[in-house]
């Protein structure tokens, strides 16, 4: 059954990916690229965070289920969301636009339910998302307060509901909190403020890349780190853990979504500003990223290696630098060409 589902999702992914070019009726090719990077990142990242931190929904620890889910969230679900955006840009009626949104949401839930039934996903609780429980619990509270009781009773039950909400919220975020706040959380906060502040200064004060290129580089690396981290740190591979837990937590979210992509943007900024030789830039960037990881591991215990080591990280970062140079070069060339043709504003 897993093989059949894998082949089905693979074919569906190819089919959905092939429809991206039809979106040029409503979206510019640059918008399509950036939108795909964003939707693929956000769909995979949200699933990664909820499935790794909570017991209610997780991928069966086998290779085929792992890649099936990756294709579903990284391509099928992401491209479907792009079509929803395209329809919002079209001249379709409001009913069709709203229906497209609900169809996307419903389709995602039904596919996940199907994955649960065939064993691609596993669930250890009565439902697979804490937010689903929250929706129905609050729906019951709203109905109760709308149709029953006098004002004083409503106030009393309102306080009780707030207490229940606070208890629910603490229970919800508990899997994302560190086991204890120590030097690795302190280092994470420090490096996040430093890197984000540095990146902000380069974007606002000493800007070298235009806005479209900045967004492109950030989105490319957001997607890259989501794919890479999920592949390397999650079962069935599970080569290392980040910070205190073997799943996503707040520090991991900061590192993955802010520190990593902004660091690569900073490196690309200096590559462009000082026209550094490509080979030298790749080697230098690899050494910088490897050194940062060495410091974070040996002094702040930010990573716990299982079947991993610093040498493998160096190879990974080498690939990161090569792909970033390739992406920026091709993307920059295309954006400049579109600006000369007047299809993209030169002020972007």
HELIX and SHEET records of a PDB file:
HELIX    1   1 UNK A    2  UNK A   18  1                                  17    
HELIX    2   2 UNK A   19  UNK A   25  5                                   7    
HELIX    3   3 UNK A   29  UNK A   53  1                                  25    
HELIX    4   4 UNK A   63  UNK A   71  1                                   9    
HELIX    5   5 UNK A   72  UNK A   76  3                                   5    
HELIX    6   6 UNK A   77  UNK A   89  1                                  13    
HELIX    7   7 UNK A   94  UNK A  118  1                                  25    
HELIX    8   8 UNK A  130  UNK A  147  1                                  18    
HELIX    9   9 UNK A  151  UNK A  173  1                                  23    
HELIX   10  10 UNK A  174  UNK A  176  5                                   3    
HELIX   11  11 UNK A  183  UNK A  204  1                                  22    
HELIX   12  12 UNK A  211  UNK A  233  1                                  23    
HELIX   13  13 UNK A  250  UNK A  254  1                                   5    
HELIX   14  14 UNK A  255  UNK A  259  3                                   5    
HELIX   15  15 UNK A  260  UNK A  273  1                                  14    
HELIX   16  16 UNK A  278  UNK A  298  1                                  21    
HELIX   17  17 UNK A  310  UNK A  340  1                                  31    
SHEET    1   A 2 UNK A  58  UNK A  59  0                                        
SHEET    2   A 2 UNK A 121  UNK A 122 -1                                        
SHEET    1   B 2 UNK A 240  UNK A 242  0                                        
SHEET    2   B 2 UNK A 303  UNK A 305 -1                                        
END                                                                             
